[in-house]
Amino acid sequence: MLRETLDLVEALESTQDIDQQFARMINRSLRQATRAVRLEPSAVDDATLVAISDLQGVAQILAELYPQGGER
């Protein structure tokens, strides 16, 4: 799950569209969440895992809408 998340973050970082600010916000949230999972996996509750999953879904949609280069 973490590797997949980081791959999505990298894909989103290459977007060069008006939605970059939105993509950066999602990237920041994903990075914070995955950092928390890495630092203290036992402290992560179900709600956090659901939030990470939701963010991954949004990140995947953005990656599909804005492939490398930022073109739709």
Sequence and secondary structure as in RCSB ss.txt:
>XXXX:A:sequence
MLRETLDLVEALESTQDIDQQFARMINRSLRQATRAVRLEPSAVDDATLVAISDLQGVAQILAELYPQGGER
>XXXX:A:secstr
 HHHHHHHHHHHHT  STTHHHHHHHHHHHHHHHHHHHH GGG  HHHHHHHHHHHHHHHHHHHHS TTS  
